[in-house]
Amino acid sequence: MKTFPSPEALRRLPFGLADIAVILGTLVLLALIARVGAGTLVSFQPPDIVPGIDLNPRNLPYYAARSTLRMFIALLCSTVFTLVYGYIAANSRRAEQVMIPLLDILQSVPVLGFLSITVTGFIALFPGSLLGLEAASIFAIFTSQVWNMTFSFYQSLRTVPKELDEAVTLYQLSHWQRFTKLEVPASMIGLLWNAMMSFGGGWFFVAASEAISVLNQEYTLPGIGSYVATAIAAENLPALGWALLTIAVVIILVDQLFWRPLIAWSDKFRLEQSASAQAPESWVYDLLKAARIPRLIGNALIPVRETVNQVLSGLTRPKPTAIVTDRQQKMSDRLYNFILLAIIGALVAWALHFILTTVGFAEVLKTFWLGVLTLLRVTVLLIFATLIWTPIGVAIGFNPKLARLLQPVVQFLASFPANFIFPFATLFFIRSHISIDWGSILLMSLGAQWYILFNSIAGAQSIPTDLREMASDIGLKGWKRWQRLIIPGIFSAWVTGGVTASGGAWNASIVAEIVSWGQTTLTATGLGTYIAQATAVGDWSRIVLGIGMMSLFVVGLNRLLWRRLYQLAEVKYHL
C-alpha cells in the first residue's frame, strides 16, 4: 500500500516545495470558483428561457462544478445557522422550549415545500439576475443539510463534561471564550461527521433543487442533478452512466481534498488525556502542515485574532447572577406560560377554522390513520438501521485503519442520490411481486439510514482511548463491553442520529410511497402518498393538512420519545 511522506519528511525537502503545491492548489481552486461562479451572474427575468441541458458528456465537469459550488455554499450557510441556533437553544431554557419544537417542525416540512414558498422571494431579491434562481436552489439544499447539523451541535452542547464546564465557570471565562475554548471543540467530532452526512444527503435533493417552477414555468439550472433528470427523461442510458461516474468522481475528490483533512485535523479535539493510538491520516493535511506559508499567514493574523477575541470577550463577560425571588420567578413563569398558551390557542383556533371551512373532520381522521401507517414504516426502518449500522459504525470508529478503508465507501453510499435508484427498485418490485407497502421501507432507508451510521462512527471516535484500553485490560468483551462502554459512550450520538433519521424518513416518505416505472405506478397507503398526490393536483388545502399532520407526528414523536432520550443522555450517558 502506497504511503505519503510524513510532515517531518516534507519539511526536510527544499524550501518552498510544499508551499508551491499549496499555492498552485489555491490558485486553481480560485480560478475554478471564478469560472463556475461567472455562470450565476448572467441576466435573467421570468419568463426568459434558461439554456437547456446538453447531454454531451464533455459538459459534465462544468455541470458537476456548478452543483458542487451550490453544495458548499449551502454547507457554509448551514454551519453558521447551526452555531447560532444551536448555541441559543442549548444555553437558554426559555428559548429551548420554543426553538427545539420549531426545529422539529422545520425538519418535518418537505424540502420542496420550502422551495415552492421561497422561490418568488429570491427572484425578487435579485431582479434581472439568475442569482435569484441560484439562491432558491441553494436554499433548498440548505434545508436538506441544516437540521441534522443543528441537532448534533445542540446535543453536544448539552452533554459537555461537567468538570470542564465547572472549570470554565471557575476561571470566569467570557461567553465567547467558553464558546471557542470549550463548546465548539467539544462538539467538533460529532458536528464534522454530521456535516459530512448532511453534505451527502444534500445530493439527494440536487436534482429537484435545480428544476424550479416560477409562475407555472419550469426553469432548469445547469448542474449534474438536472443533467441526470434530463438523461432519465430522454431514456439516454449512456448519458446516465457518464453522470453517475461523474458523481462518483466528485464524491471521491471532495472526500480526499476536504473531508479527510478535516477528520485528521479534528482528532486533536478528542476529550481524553492520551492521544489516540492511531490518529486518522490525510496527505492533504500533512501537506498543509509541512508548508510554511499557512503558518506565516497564521502568525501574521495573530494580532487581528487577538484583537477580535479581546473585543468579543469584553462584550460577553459573564454577568453577576441576579437574585430572583420565588415570587418573581413564579410571575415570570406565569407570563411566559400565558403567552405560550395564547399562541397555542390561536393556532388551534386557526386549525379548527381551516378544518371546518375546507377539508372537514373526516379528512383529518383519514390523514391521521395514514400517518399511523407511515409511522409504522419509520419505526421498522429505525429498528433495522440501528441493528445493522450501529455495530458497523462502532467498528469503523474504533479502528482508524478500517475507517481509512471504509470512510470513502460509506461517504459514497451516503452521498449517492438514492432517488436515482428508485426507478430500478420499482422495476425490481414489479418483477418480484413485492408490495410497495413493504418496499417503501427499503426506499426510505436508502436516504435515512446513514444518519445512524455516521453518528455511531462519531460517537465511537469520541470515546477516549484510555477508557477503551481500560475496558480491554479488565477483560470486558462481547455484550458486557457494549453494556459498560460502547452503549453509554455512543448513546448521545445515537439519539442525534435517530432523531434526524426519523425526520429524514418522514421527509423521504413523500417520494418513497409512490414510485413509477414507465406507465406503471406503485402506490403505498400512507401519509407520504397523500401529500404527493395532493401536490400533483395542486390541492393546497390537502397539502397543508398533510404537511400539518406530518409535523404533528414528528413533533409528537420527538416530544414523547426522543426528548426523553436526550434527557437520559444528558443525565446518565455522557462523559
Salt bridges, closest charged atoms under 4 A:
GLU96 OE2 - ARG158 NH1 2.50
ASP104 OD2 - ARG559 NH2 3.91
GLU134 OE2 - ARG66 NH2 2.49
GLU134 OE1 - ARG70 NE 2.68
ASP165 OD1 - ARG178 NH1 2.52
GLU210 OE2 - ARG70 NH1 2.84
ASP255 OD2 - ARG260 NH2 3.48
ASP267 OD1 - ARG270 NE 3.92
GLU272 OE1 - ARG270 NH2 3.31
ASP333 OD1 - ARG93 NH2 3.91
ASP333 OD1 - ARG94 NH2 2.36
GLU363 OE2 - ARG542 NE 3.29
ASP437 OD1 - ARG377 NH2 3.00
GLU513 OE2 - ARG377 NH1 2.99
ASP539 OD2 - ARG542 NH1 3.14
GLU570 OE1 - ARG158 NH2 3.17
